[in-house]
Amino acid sequence: MKVILTAEKIQERVKEMAAEIDKFYDGRPYTVMGLLNGACYFAVDLTRCLKGDFILDSILVSSYVGENSTGKITMRGTPKKSVTGRNVLIVDEVLDSGLTLSTLKRHFLEQGAESVNTVVLVQKDRPLHPLAQDFKAEWVGFRMGDRFLVGCGMDYNEKYRQLDCIAEMEECDLK
């Protein structure tokens, strides 16, 4: 495994994004919606830096089995609080194909959310899924090549999420 971003560099960028988000919402109440399991680490780091009027909620979603996307979004459970009439900020650790985030954005708008924005720690440089071609995250921590990353919520078969850095899995690690 090779460290790509240190914990210090990540926390510095998280603080910058939190300040941008605070300025954007400018006192308006909103719901921070963390996507479990991956975004829990990033969501905690981010919300500790936010100063605005928000509540923290979460929803369990998945589209991967092992290293591969199934191409389908599975939602298990619902948010604890209704999103109707709320501004929603979806927090995810990585934007791969955009399918999960674009699907959830549509879902929350259909549920009556006033607005839905997204923040991701990492956006991979790769083509978006055909159903997510128009999707764009409002806040992106880091843009990276299409590599197999772990840490800050990103995992390899549910391992390494807890790393406070972002590392690239090397071929010898993927056994």
N, C-alpha and C positions, 0 to 999 in steps of 0.2 A: 504494500500500500504506500502511496506517495502523497504527502500532504500538499494540497493545492492552495488552500487558504487557512491562515492561522486563526485561532479563536479571537485574538486581538483585532485583526483586520475585519472579521465578521461582526464583532460587537460595535466597532466604529461605524460600519455601514448600517447596522440595525438602528443605531441612535440617529443617524442622518435621515433614514426613512421615517422613523417615528416623528421627527420634527416636521418633515414634509406632510405626513398624514395629519398631524395636529393642525397645521396651517390650513390644509384642505378642508377639514371638517369644521374648523373655526367655531368651536363651542356647540355645534349641532350634535345631538345624541346619535349614537350608532351602535351596532352590534358587531363585535369582532368574532367572526365565525372560523374557528380553527378546524382544519380537516385532519381527522385522526386516521391512522396513528402518526403519520409522518410529520405533520406540521406542529405537533404539540411542543417540541423544543423551541422552534422558531416563534411560535405564538406567545410562549411564556417570555422569551427574551424581548420580543417586540412590545408586549403589553406592559412590561416593567418600565419601558421608556416612554410610553404614551402618557400624555397629560390631559387628554380630552375627556368628554362625557361619554363613556362607553360601557357596555357590558360584554363579558366574555362568554361565548357559547361554543358548542362544537357539534360536529356531525361525523359519523364514521362512513367513509366512502373508500371504495377500492376499484381498481381496474387492472391490477397486476397480479399474476400468479408466478412466483419466482422472479425471473428476469424479464418476463414477457408480458406485454399488455394484452388483455383479452379483447380490447376494443369495445367493451361494455362497462358502463359505470354502475356499480352496485352501491346503493345507499342503505345502510342499516340504521334504523332509528330516525328520529327527527330532532331538530333543535329543541332545547328546553323551553325557550320563549318563542312566541310567534314572531315571524319577520314582517308581518303585515304592517304597513305604514312606517317601517324602520329603514334607515340607511344601513346597509350591510357591507362589511369589509371582510372578504374571504381571504384567509391566510393559508398559504401552502408553501411547503419547503422547496418544491421544484416544479417548473413548468416544462414538461416533456413534449407531449403532443398537443396540449391545450384542450383535449377532450373533456377531462374531468372538470376543469374550471369553467369552460364554456357551457357545459351541461348544467352545472350548479348555478351559474349566473342566470340562465334561462329559468331554471326551476324556482329560484327565489323571487324573480320578477313575476312569475306566474302565481306565486303564493302571496303577492301583494306588496313586496318590498318596494319602498320608495325609490331606492337606488341600490346598485350592487357594484362595488369596486373590488379589485384584487391586488394583493401584494404577495410576491414570491421572493424567496431568498435567492434562488438560482433559476435562470432561464437558459435552457440548453439551445445551442445553435443547431436546430434541426427543423425539418418541415413540420408544419402543424397538421393535425388530422383533418381530413376533408370536411368533417362536420364542424371544425373549429377554425376555418380559414380566416374569418374576420376577428378572431379573438386577440385581445391585447391586454396584458396586465398593466395596470396603472403605475405600480411601483415594482421595480426589479432591483434586487440587491446586487447580483453579479450575473453577467452573461458569460457563458462558457461553451466550449466545444461539446460535441455529443460524446461524452465520456461516461464511464460507469462510476458514479460518485457515491460516497457514503459519508455519514456524519450529519449533525444538525438535523436529524430526522430522516435523512435518506439512508436506505438500508440495502443489505444483500441478504435475502432470505431471512428478514427480520433482525439481522445482526448489525451492529455498528451505528445504530441510530443515535446513541448517546454520546458519540464523539463530539467534542466542542469545536473541532476543526472540520474542514471538508477535505476529504482525501479521494484520490482516484484508485480504484481497484485495478491491479495489474493482472495480467493473464494468469500468473502463478497463484494469485489469491482466489481465483474463480473456480476452485476445484472442490 
